[in-house]
Amino acid sequence: MPTYVTTPIYYVNAMPHLGHAYTTIVADAYSRFRRFCGDDVRFQTGTDEHGEKIAEAAAKAGETPRAYVDRIAAAFRETWPHLSVEPDYIIRTTDADHVKTVQDILQRVYDQDDIYFSEYSGLYCKGCERFLTEKELVEGKCPDHQVEPKSITEQNYFFRMSKYQEWLIDHIKANPDFITPERYRNEVLSFLSEPLEDLCISRPTSRLIWGIPLPFDPNFVTYVWFDALINYLTGIGYPDDPNFSFYWGASEHVIAKDILKPHAIYWPTMLRAMDLEPFQRLHVHGYWNVDATKMSKSLGNVVRPRELVEIYGVDTVRYFVLREMSFGLDASFSGDAILARHNADLANDLGNLFSRSLAMIDKYMEGQVPAREKASLLTPDDRELMSAVSAMVAEYREYMEAFAFHKALQAVWEVIGLLNRYIVANAPWELAKHPRQTERLRTVLAFLAEALWKITLVLGPIMPETAAKMATALGMGDRFASAVIDDAVIWGQIPAGTVVGQGGQLFPRVEKKVEAAVPAAAGQPAKKEAAPVQEEGLISFDQFKTMELRVAEIVAAEKVAKSDRLLKLTVKAPEERTIVAGIAQHYSPEALVGQKVIIVANLKPAKLMGIPSQGMVLAAKEQQANGTERLVVTTVAGPVAAGSRVA
C-alpha cells in the first residue's frame, strides 16, 4: 500500500526554528509509522525560494537572491539529520525541473481559459504575500503579522478559482477526513459559505523579478503560492514518472494552520483545473507559543531546534514535541516543560525500567533471556500484562493513524507504568533467593524482555535512535529494521537464550535547567511599571491600559478530570490558546462551544490541575436569594471578529 507524506516547503527568509522542526518531525514519525505498518512510503520536504520577502531578505543580507537561497536552503537541509529526520526527497522551487513543471501547468491552465488578465484593487499584506479580505482582518490588521495591509491597484493575471467553489464544497462535505482535525474542515466550509474571489497568480516584473516567469507573458512572474504548491507534484515526477499516480493517490499533506487557506482552497481548485484528483488528506496543526505568544520568525521569539538537541538529545526533542502538542491545538514551549518530560518520562519511567530489567536478566540469568512457564501456569499479573500490551498496540495504531501522537504516547507510557508495577509486585530479587521460585523468576524476566521489545518497536517511529539502542541491548538489533507492527502483537518474538547487553542510561538526567535562548520580540517596547494607585480603591488609566481584554471564540470545551468546578476551554483570540475556567457548575461544555466571550489575554500563564492556562474568562457573579452564587460569562452583543480588542 502506498503512502505519500509531505511537509510544506519552508520559506527561506529566515533560519529553521521549532515550528519548522515540529511539522517535519510529525511527517517523519508518520512516515516511519506507515513503513512499520508495511506501506511503500514516499516522504518529501523542501524549501520555497521565490517571492518578495526572499528578494528583500537577500538585499538586506547584501547577497543576490540566488546566493541567499542557496545558503538558507543548505541550513534547512543540514538541520534534518540532527533531528533524525530522513526524507526521501528534498525539493527546492529553484530546481530546473520544478520551474519547467510550473510553467507547463500555467500554460495548460491558461490555454483552457482558466487564467485571465484584469485589473484589481485590494488590501495586500507583504508578510502573507497575498491580498486579504476585510473579513480576514482583526482591527484592520493582518492577524498573523499585526500590520495594516497596503491598498494596491495593479494589473495581473487571475486564476478562475471561483469556478470550482461548488465542487470544492461538495468534495469536502463528501469526504469528512479530507481536512483534519474537524475544526479546520469547519473553518474552510465557513469561508466557502461566501462567494469565492478569483486568485491573483502573478506579480509584475516592475515590482518583482525573483520568481518563475509566466510562459505566456514575460512581463510577469508567478505568484509564490501557485509556484510553491506545485512542488507536491514535481517531487513525484509529474506528469511523466510512471510511479506518479501510485503515490499521488495516497498523498497526505502536513501543515500549520497559518497556511490552511492556500492548501485547503487554492490547491484543490488548482488540481481540479488540471484534471487531477485532489490529495487524500490535509493534516493541520496549531502554533507553538513562547510566553503565551505565537512563536514566529517575524516576531523574533524563536526557539532553535539544534540548540535543544545539544542540551537534551534528539529523541527527547522528538518525544517532547509529539507528546506536548495535541495535534490541531496550540501548545506552549518552556524549559520547565521539556526538562520535566526528559527527567520524569524518559530518564525515570522508561530509562530506569529498561536498565533495571536488563540488569536483572544479566544478574539472575547470566545475560540470556529465559524461557517462560507454560500458559497454564501464568498468573493474573502475567495475563494482565499481555492484555495491556495488546490493547496498547491497538490504541497506538489507531492514534498514530489519526495524528493523535500525544494519545499514542500516553498509551505506551501506561504500559511502561504497568511494567514498573509488575516488577514491584513480583519482586525478582526475592524470587532469586528461593530455588523453588526459579521457574517463576524465569517467567517474570521473560515477560519483561518481551514487553520491552514491543515497547521498542512502537517507539521506533517516535524515537528512532533510542529504539535502535534498545533493540541492540535486547539482542534484537538485526530484526529491528525489518520489524512490522504485527511483531508488537505476537508474543514469543525473543527466542529463549537470546543474549542481552547492558541497558546503560538511555536518558541521563539533566540536573540543571537550561533555558533555550528566546530573544524578545522584534520591536517590542520594554514593559513600563504601572503608576501607583493615587486613591485607595482606584487605579490610573495607565494601569488599566496594562490589562489586555479581547473577544475570544470558544471552539472546544471539556470537563477537567477530578474537578467538579473546572472546564478546559480552547479559545481563538485570534490565535488558539487554552484557558481553564471555574464555571463547570454553571455551564455544560457543549453549551459554551461557539460563544464569543471576553478574556484577559495578557494574564501570566498558570497551571491548574496540571493544565497550562493562558488567560481568564470574565464572568459576572450574582448572589442569589437562597445563598448560592450564579456565574454568567461575559459575552458580546453583536457580531465581532475573534481577537478584537475591548476598548
C-alpha distance (Angstrom), angle and dihedral (degrees) to the residues before:
residue distance angle dihedral
M1 . . .
P2 3.84 . .
T3 3.81 126.7 .
Y4 3.80 124.0 -175.1
V5 3.83 113.2 -167.3
T6 3.80 124.3 -176.2
T7 3.77 138.8 -179.7
P8 3.78 119.0 -152.3
I9 3.77 111.5 -92.2
Y10 3.79 105.1 -103.5
Y11 3.78 120.6 -119.9
V12 3.80 108.5 -118.8
N13 3.79 99.2 -144.8
A14 3.82 89.0 107.4
M15 3.81 141.8 16.9
P16 3.84 124.2 -83.5
H17 3.81 117.1 -78.6
L18 3.81 137.7 179.0
G19 3.80 92.4 -80.8
H20 3.80 90.9 59.4
A21 3.79 90.1 43.7
Y22 3.81 93.6 52.2
T23 3.80 95.3 52.2
T24 3.79 91.5 47.0
I25 3.81 94.7 45.7
V26 3.82 88.6 51.2
A27 3.81 91.4 52.0
D28 3.80 91.7 45.0
A29 3.82 93.6 48.6
Y30 3.79 91.2 47.3
S31 3.81 90.9 48.2
R32 3.80 91.3 51.0
F33 3.80 89.6 47.5
R34 3.81 92.3 52.0
R35 3.82 90.0 50.4
F36 3.81 87.8 48.8
C37 3.82 86.0 56.4
G38 3.81 90.4 52.8
D39 3.83 99.7 -101.6
D40 3.80 125.9 147.4
V41 3.81 97.4 -119.3
R42 3.79 133.1 -161.7
F43 3.84 114.5 -172.5
Q44 3.80 120.2 -171.9
T45 3.79 136.5 -178.6
G46 3.79 131.9 159.5
T47 3.79 150.0 145.5
D48 3.80 133.9 -75.9
E49 3.81 107.0 -141.0
H50 3.81 110.4 172.2
G51 3.80 133.5 79.3
E52 3.79 146.1 67.0
K53 3.79 97.2 -64.2
I54 3.82 90.9 53.5
A55 3.79 92.1 50.9
E56 3.82 90.2 48.4
A57 3.80 93.8 47.1
A58 3.81 91.2 49.1
A59 3.80 91.8 50.2
K60 3.80 90.8 48.6
A61 3.82 89.6 51.6
G62 3.81 91.3 48.3
E63 3.80 92.9 -117.8
T64 3.77 137.1 117.7
P65 3.81 112.8 -103.0
R66 3.82 90.4 -111.2
A67 3.80 94.4 51.9
Y68 3.80 90.2 45.3
V69 3.80 96.7 51.1
D70 3.81 91.3 44.8
R71 3.81 89.8 56.0
I72 3.82 97.7 45.7
A73 3.81 94.1 40.6
A74 3.81 87.6 54.9
A75 3.83 89.6 53.0
F76 3.81 90.4 55.1
R77 3.79 92.3 46.4
E78 3.82 91.3 49.7
T79 3.83 92.3 49.2
W80 3.81 97.1 61.9
P81 3.85 98.5 67.5
H82 3.82 88.7 52.9
L83 3.82 87.7 59.3
S84 3.83 94.8 44.5
V85 3.81 88.0 -112.4
E86 3.80 112.5 153.5
P87 3.82 112.8 -174.5
D88 3.78 119.5 -176.7
Y89 3.78 90.9 -139.6
I90 3.81 136.5 14.9
I91 3.79 111.4 -159.0
R92 3.80 129.3 -162.5
T93 3.79 122.6 -160.9
T94 3.80 88.6 -137.7
D95 3.83 90.0 62.4
A96 3.80 111.0 118.8
D97 3.81 94.2 -127.5
H98 3.81 90.8 52.7
V99 3.81 92.7 49.7
K100 3.81 89.7 51.9
T101 3.82 92.8 47.7
V102 3.82 92.1 50.8
Q103 3.78 92.4 49.3
D104 3.80 92.7 46.7
I105 3.81 90.8 52.0
L106 3.80 92.8 46.1
Q107 3.80 91.2 51.8
R108 3.80 91.7 48.0
V109 3.80 94.3 49.8
Y110 3.81 90.8 44.0
D111 3.80 92.1 50.9
Q112 3.81 91.0 55.2
D113 3.82 90.0 53.1
D114 3.80 95.9 -110.9
I115 3.82 89.9 122.4
Y116 3.82 121.1 59.5
F117 3.83 138.8 170.5
S118 3.81 121.1 -113.2
E119 3.77 146.2 140.5
Y120 3.79 119.0 -101.5
S121 3.78 136.9 -172.3
G122 3.75 118.4 -162.6
L123 3.80 150.0 131.3
Y124 3.79 108.5 -79.9
C125 3.82 123.4 -160.7
K126 3.78 110.8 -159.4
G127 3.82 91.4 -161.1
C128 3.82 91.9 56.1
E129 3.82 91.8 34.7
R130 3.79 89.4 -139.5
F131 3.79 142.9 87.9
L132 3.80 115.2 -93.4
T133 3.79 128.7 -150.2
E134 3.80 122.1 -128.9
K135 3.81 88.6 -111.7
E136 3.79 91.5 60.7
L137 3.82 94.2 55.6
V138 3.80 124.5 94.0
E139 3.80 112.8 -151.9
G140 3.78 87.5 -16.9
K141 3.80 93.4 -55.4
C142 3.78 136.9 105.4
P143 3.84 103.2 -98.5
D144 3.83 92.5 -141.3
H145 3.81 99.9 46.3
Q146 3.83 101.0 25.2
V147 3.80 93.6 -135.1
E148 3.78 131.5 116.5
P149 3.82 111.0 -106.5
K150 3.79 117.6 -120.5
S151 3.78 121.3 -114.9
I152 3.81 108.3 -120.1
T153 3.79 132.3 -179.7
E154 3.80 117.5 -169.9
Q155 3.78 143.7 134.0
N156 3.78 116.3 -99.2
Y157 3.78 144.9 149.5
F158 3.79 118.8 -92.4
F159 3.80 133.8 -157.1
R160 3.82 114.1 -137.1
M161 3.78 92.6 -120.7
S162 3.81 92.2 152.7
K163 3.81 88.8 64.5
Y164 3.80 89.6 70.9
Q165 3.82 99.8 41.5
E166 3.80 98.0 104.6
W167 3.80 91.9 44.7
L168 3.81 90.0 52.8
I169 3.80 93.1 48.9
D170 3.79 90.6 50.6
H171 3.80 92.1 47.4
I172 3.81 93.8 50.8
K173 3.80 92.1 48.2
A174 3.80 92.5 47.3
N175 3.82 93.0 48.9
P176 3.82 110.8 48.2
D177 3.83 92.8 -177.5
F178 3.80 94.3 51.6
I179 3.83 90.6 97.9
T180 3.81 119.6 24.2
P181 3.00 142.0 -134.4
E182 3.80 95.1 39.7
R183 3.81 95.0 -122.8
Y184 3.81 89.8 68.2
R185 3.79 92.0 47.6
N186 3.80 88.1 54.4
E187 3.80 90.9 46.9
V188 3.81 91.5 54.5
L189 3.81 92.7 46.7
S190 3.81 89.0 50.2
F191 3.79 90.4 53.3
L192 3.81 90.8 47.5
S193 3.81 91.2 52.5
E194 3.80 87.0 83.4
P195 3.82 125.9 59.1
L196 3.79 112.0 -75.3
E197 3.79 117.4 -128.8
D198 3.78 121.6 -137.4
L199 3.81 115.7 -99.3
C200 3.80 121.7 -109.3
I201 3.82 103.4 -133.9
S202 3.81 103.7 177.6
R203 3.77 143.7 58.6
P204 3.82 122.3 -155.1
T205 3.81 115.0 -112.5
S206 3.80 87.1 -128.5
R207 3.83 85.5 71.8
L208 3.81 102.8 26.8
I209 3.80 133.8 16.0
W210 3.83 99.5 166.7
G211 3.79 98.5 93.2
I212 3.80 143.8 72.9
P213 3.85 110.0 -66.5
L214 3.79 115.7 -121.1
P215 3.82 107.0 -108.7
F216 3.81 91.5 -137.7
D217 3.84 98.6 44.2
P218 3.83 122.4 28.1
N219 3.81 90.7 -165.2
F220 3.79 90.2 75.1
V221 3.81 137.2 54.1
T222 3.79 126.8 -151.5
Y223 3.80 120.6 -88.2
V224 3.79 107.5 -108.9
W225 3.82 96.3 -116.2
F226 3.81 95.0 52.5
D227 3.80 86.2 51.1
A228 3.82 97.7 42.5
L229 3.80 101.2 46.9
I230 3.79 92.2 55.2
N231 3.83 88.5 66.1
Y232 3.80 87.9 85.4
L233 3.81 88.5 65.1
T234 3.80 98.2 38.9
G235 3.79 92.0 53.7
I236 3.81 92.9 62.2
G237 3.78 96.3 42.4
Y238 3.80 104.9 -95.2
P239 2.96 122.5 -143.1
D240 3.82 106.8 0.9
D241 3.82 106.7 33.9
P242 3.83 109.1 104.3
N243 3.84 89.6 -140.8
F244 3.81 94.2 54.8
S245 3.81 96.9 95.9
F246 3.81 91.3 42.2
Y247 3.80 92.1 61.2
W248 3.82 100.5 29.6
G249 3.79 90.6 58.5
A250 3.83 87.7 63.0
S251 3.82 99.7 40.2
E252 3.80 120.8 148.7
H253 3.81 122.6 -179.3
V254 3.83 122.8 -155.5
I255 3.82 115.2 -158.4
A256 3.80 143.7 154.4
K257 3.79 118.1 -107.4
D258 3.82 94.9 -108.5
I259 3.82 90.1 73.8
L260 3.80 96.3 43.2
K261 3.81 96.0 113.4
P262 3.83 97.0 53.8
H263 3.82 91.9 46.4
A264 3.80 98.8 40.3
I265 3.83 98.8 39.2
Y266 3.81 113.4 15.0
W267 3.81 95.6 41.7
P268 3.83 101.3 47.9
T269 3.80 91.5 46.7
M270 3.80 90.7 49.0
L271 3.80 89.7 51.7
R272 3.79 90.9 48.4
A273 3.81 90.2 53.3
M274 3.83 88.0 52.4
D275 3.83 91.8 51.1
L276 3.81 90.5 -116.1
E277 3.78 125.7 135.8
P278 3.81 112.6 -109.7
F279 3.79 121.2 -107.6
Q280 3.81 116.2 -83.2
R281 3.79 102.2 -121.6
L282 3.80 139.1 3.4
H283 3.83 113.6 -154.8
V284 3.82 113.9 -160.7
H285 3.80 124.5 -165.8
G286 3.80 133.2 -173.1
Y287 3.79 133.8 -114.7
W288 3.77 131.1 -79.7
N289 3.78 108.2 -124.1
V290 3.79 126.6 -156.6
D291 3.81 114.6 -159.9
A292 3.82 89.8 -10.7
T293 3.83 91.7 -55.9
K294 3.79 125.0 111.5
M295 3.80 109.2 -101.5
S296 3.79 107.1 -122.1
K297 3.77 138.3 156.5
S298 3.81 88.2 -134.7
L299 3.83 90.2 57.4
G300 3.80 92.6 44.0
N301 3.84 97.3 -132.6
V302 3.78 97.7 116.0
V303 3.80 131.1 150.1
R304 3.81 114.7 -143.0
P305 3.82 114.1 -135.9
R306 3.81 95.8 -149.7
E307 3.80 90.2 57.6
L308 3.81 89.8 53.8
V309 3.81 91.2 49.3
E310 3.81 90.5 52.3
I311 3.81 90.7 53.9
Y312 3.81 103.6 37.7
G313 3.81 107.4 13.5
V314 3.80 129.9 -106.3
D315 3.80 98.3 -84.7
T316 3.79 93.2 50.6
V317 3.80 88.6 55.1
R318 3.82 92.4 47.4
Y319 3.81 92.1 46.3
F320 3.80 93.4 45.7
V321 3.81 97.7 52.1
L322 3.81 93.7 44.2
R323 3.82 93.9 45.2
E324 3.81 97.7 40.2
M325 3.80 100.4 49.3
S326 3.78 121.2 67.5
F327 3.79 98.2 -145.5
G328 3.79 109.5 -108.7
L329 3.82 95.9 23.4
D330 3.78 129.9 82.6
A331 3.80 120.2 -98.7
S332 3.80 134.9 -161.1
F333 3.76 125.7 -124.9
S334 3.79 121.3 -151.0
G335 3.77 137.5 152.7
D336 3.81 89.3 -120.9
A337 3.80 92.4 56.6
I338 3.80 98.1 49.2
L339 3.81 91.7 42.9
A340 3.82 90.5 52.6
R341 3.81 92.2 49.1
H342 3.80 91.1 48.7
N343 3.79 97.8 48.2
A344 3.83 100.2 34.1
D345 3.80 106.5 33.1
L346 3.79 100.7 28.6
A347 3.81 109.7 24.8
N348 3.82 97.3 34.2
D349 3.80 107.2 28.5
L350 3.81 104.1 31.7
G351 3.80 102.2 18.7
N352 3.79 97.3 48.9
L353 3.80 92.5 43.0
F354 3.78 91.8 53.4
S355 3.81 97.7 44.5
R356 3.81 95.7 44.9
S357 3.84 92.5 47.0
L358 3.80 93.7 52.3
A359 3.79 90.8 42.8
M360 3.81 90.4 56.8
I361 3.82 92.3 48.2
D362 3.79 88.2 50.4
K363 3.80 93.3 47.4
Y364 3.78 101.7 40.9
M365 3.83 102.7 27.4
E366 3.80 101.5 33.8
G367 3.79 90.9 -109.0
Q368 3.81 97.2 -57.0
V369 3.80 128.6 115.8
P370 3.82 106.1 -113.6
A371 3.79 128.5 -137.4
R372 3.80 113.1 -105.4
E373 3.81 129.6 -131.8
K374 3.78 124.5 -87.1
A375 3.78 116.3 -78.7
S376 3.80 91.4 -109.2
L377 3.81 90.2 63.9
L378 3.81 97.4 50.5
T379 3.79 116.7 122.2
P380 3.81 127.7 -132.7
D381 3.83 87.4 -102.3
D382 3.81 90.1 57.6
R383 3.77 93.3 47.8
E384 3.81 92.1 46.6
L385 3.79 89.2 53.1
M386 3.80 93.4 49.5
S387 3.80 91.3 47.9
A388 3.80 92.8 47.1
V389 3.81 92.9 50.8
S390 3.82 91.7 49.8
A391 3.81 90.8 49.2
M392 3.80 90.4 46.8
V393 3.81 92.8 54.7
A394 3.82 91.4 49.1
E395 3.80 92.6 48.5
Y396 3.79 91.8 43.9
R397 3.80 91.2 54.4
E398 3.80 93.0 46.8
Y399 3.80 93.6 48.4
M400 3.80 95.6 44.1
E401 3.80 90.8 51.7
A402 3.81 88.8 51.0
F403 3.85 93.2 47.9
A404 3.81 89.4 -116.1
F405 3.80 91.6 136.5
H406 3.80 94.6 159.8
K407 3.81 90.4 56.6
A408 3.81 91.9 47.2
L409 3.79 89.4 54.4
Q410 3.80 92.1 45.4
A411 3.82 88.4 56.1
V412 3.82 90.4 51.7
W413 3.80 92.8 47.9
E414 3.79 91.6 51.2
V415 3.81 87.9 61.2
I416 3.81 90.7 45.4
G417 3.80 87.8 55.2
L418 3.81 90.7 47.4
L419 3.83 90.7 51.7
N420 3.79 91.2 52.5
R421 3.80 88.9 51.3
Y422 3.83 90.3 45.7
I423 3.82 89.4 57.8
V424 3.81 92.4 49.5
A425 3.81 93.1 46.5
N426 3.82 94.6 48.7
A427 3.82 97.4 35.9
P428 3.84 100.6 -157.9
W429 3.82 89.9 -164.5
E430 3.80 89.0 62.4
L431 3.82 93.9 44.3
A432 3.81 88.9 53.1
K433 3.81 89.9 62.0
H434 3.81 93.8 62.4
P435 3.84 121.6 62.1
R436 3.80 90.7 -155.0
Q437 3.81 89.0 61.5
T438 3.81 95.1 55.2
E439 3.81 94.1 105.7
R440 3.78 91.0 49.0
L441 3.80 90.4 49.1
R442 3.80 90.5 51.7
T443 3.80 91.4 50.8
V444 3.81 94.0 49.2
L445 3.81 92.7 50.0
A446 3.81 92.2 44.4
F447 3.79 90.1 52.8
L448 3.80 91.0 49.0
A449 3.80 92.2 52.2
E450 3.80 92.9 46.6
A451 3.81 94.3 47.2
L452 3.80 91.1 48.1
W453 3.80 89.8 52.6
K454 3.80 89.7 54.7
I455 3.80 91.2 48.7
T456 3.80 88.4 49.2
L457 3.79 90.7 55.2
V458 3.80 97.3 49.5
L459 3.81 91.5 45.1
G460 3.81 90.7 54.1
P461 3.83 95.9 90.0
I462 3.81 92.1 44.1
M463 3.82 102.7 40.1
P464 3.81 106.9 15.3
E465 3.82 97.8 171.2
T466 3.80 94.3 49.0
A467 3.80 92.5 44.2
A468 3.81 90.7 51.8
K469 3.84 90.0 51.8
M470 3.79 90.8 48.9
A471 3.82 92.0 49.1
T472 3.80 91.4 51.3
A473 3.80 92.7 47.9
L474 3.83 89.6 50.2
G475 3.79 90.2 53.3
M476 3.80 91.0 -112.4
G477 3.79 100.4 104.0
D478 3.80 93.3 117.8
R479 3.82 91.6 55.7
F480 3.79 98.5 42.6
A481 3.80 99.8 82.8
S482 3.81 93.7 50.7
A483 3.82 97.5 39.7
V484 3.82 119.1 122.1
I485 3.77 131.4 -159.0
D486 3.82 93.0 -96.6
D487 3.80 87.5 65.5
A488 3.80 87.5 66.1
V489 3.81 91.0 58.3
I490 3.80 102.3 44.5
W491 3.80 115.7 80.5
G492 3.80 120.3 -141.5
Q493 3.81 96.2 48.6
I494 3.81 93.5 134.0
P495 3.82 109.3 65.2
A496 3.79 117.7 -134.0
G497 3.79 109.2 -99.0
T498 3.81 95.0 35.8
V499 3.80 107.5 149.6
V500 3.79 114.0 -126.7
G501 3.78 127.6 -158.7
Q502 3.76 131.9 -144.3
G503 3.78 113.5 -69.3
G504 3.79 94.3 -148.2
Q505 3.77 119.3 -178.1
L506 3.78 108.6 -39.0
F507 3.79 90.3 -176.0
P508 3.82 116.2 18.5
R509 3.78 109.3 -151.1
V510 3.79 118.1 -101.2
E511 3.77 101.7 -137.8
K512 3.78 99.0 -178.5
K513 3.78 119.6 58.7
V514 3.78 110.2 -124.2
E515 3.80 114.4 -165.5
A516 3.80 115.3 -146.9
A517 3.78 109.8 -120.5
V518 3.79 108.1 -103.7
P519 3.83 112.9 178.0
A520 3.75 119.3 -142.9
A521 3.76 115.3 -93.8
A522 3.78 111.9 -82.4
G523 3.78 112.4 -96.8
Q524 3.78 93.7 5.4
P525 3.82 110.5 143.2
A526 3.76 121.0 -130.3
K527 3.77 114.3 -94.5
K528 3.78 115.5 -99.6
E529 3.76 123.7 -138.3
A530 3.78 111.8 -110.0
A531 3.75 114.5 -108.9
P532 3.80 114.0 -104.2
V533 3.79 119.2 -98.0
Q534 3.77 108.0 -91.3
E535 3.78 97.7 -161.7
E536 3.75 130.1 23.7
G537 3.81 110.8 -89.9
L538 3.83 93.8 9.2
I539 3.79 131.1 99.6
S540 3.78 130.3 -157.0
F541 3.79 123.8 -111.1
D542 3.83 88.8 -112.2
Q543 3.78 89.0 57.3
F544 3.78 91.4 48.9
K545 3.82 90.2 51.7
T546 3.81 90.3 60.3
M547 3.83 88.5 69.3
E548 3.81 111.9 84.1
L549 3.80 110.4 -153.1
R550 3.80 116.9 -173.9
V551 3.78 140.1 172.9
A552 3.81 110.2 -108.8
E553 3.79 128.9 -170.7
I554 3.81 115.0 -142.6
V555 3.81 106.0 -133.2
A556 3.82 98.8 170.4
A557 3.81 137.2 12.8
E558 3.77 134.5 -177.6
K559 3.79 139.3 165.2
V560 3.80 118.5 -98.0
A561 3.78 111.9 -120.1
K562 3.80 115.7 -109.9
S563 3.81 92.5 12.5
D564 3.80 127.6 101.5
R565 3.80 92.2 -171.6
L566 3.82 108.3 43.3
L567 3.80 133.4 81.6
K568 3.80 124.6 -171.8
L569 3.82 108.0 -136.2
T570 3.79 127.7 -168.5
V571 3.79 107.9 -154.8
K572 3.79 135.2 -178.0
A573 3.82 114.8 -140.1
P574 3.09 87.3 165.2
E575 3.82 93.7 -65.8
E576 3.80 117.2 48.6
R577 3.78 119.2 -103.2
T578 3.80 138.9 161.9
I579 3.80 121.6 -113.2
V580 3.80 124.6 -177.1
A581 3.80 109.8 -149.0
G582 3.80 129.7 -172.7
I583 3.80 95.4 -134.7
A584 3.81 103.5 102.4
Q585 3.80 92.3 112.9
H586 3.80 90.6 56.1
Y587 3.82 104.7 36.5
S588 3.79 135.4 36.3
P589 3.83 114.2 -135.6
E590 3.81 93.6 -116.9
A591 3.82 91.5 53.4
L592 3.80 91.5 60.2
V593 3.81 101.3 49.5
G594 3.79 109.9 107.1
Q595 3.82 95.6 17.8
K596 3.80 119.8 127.2
V597 3.78 111.3 -137.8
I598 3.79 137.4 172.8
I599 3.79 117.8 -104.8
V600 3.78 137.5 -177.4
A601 3.80 96.5 -119.7
N602 3.80 100.8 -174.3
L603 3.79 98.8 50.3
K604 3.80 112.1 132.5
P605 3.84 108.7 -99.3
A606 3.80 116.2 -105.2
K607 3.80 137.2 179.1
L608 3.79 119.8 -116.3
M609 3.82 116.7 -176.0
G610 3.80 86.2 -13.8
I611 3.84 93.2 -56.1
P612 3.84 118.1 119.7
S613 3.82 108.8 -123.4
Q614 3.81 117.5 -158.9
G615 3.77 105.3 -168.7
M616 3.79 143.0 -15.7
V617 3.81 132.2 -92.5
L618 3.80 111.6 -135.0
A619 3.78 116.9 -129.1
A620 3.79 137.4 171.1
K621 3.80 117.2 -121.8
E622 3.81 117.3 -145.9
Q623 3.78 123.8 -169.0
Q624 3.81 108.0 -142.6
A625 3.79 128.9 -149.8
N626 3.81 93.2 -107.6
G627 3.81 90.7 58.5
T628 3.78 96.8 -103.8
E629 3.79 126.2 118.2
R630 3.81 127.8 -123.6
L631 3.82 123.0 -156.4
V632 3.80 121.1 -153.7
V633 3.79 117.0 -173.6
T634 3.79 116.2 -130.7
T635 3.81 111.4 -110.1
V636 3.81 135.4 175.4
A637 3.80 123.4 -102.9
G638 3.81 98.9 -139.8
P639 3.80 143.0 22.1
V640 3.82 112.2 -62.9
A641 3.81 132.5 156.0
A642 3.80 118.9 -99.0
G643 3.80 108.9 -103.9
S644 3.81 95.2 34.3
R645 3.80 112.6 146.6
V646 3.79 118.5 -115.2
A647 3.80 105.6 -130.1
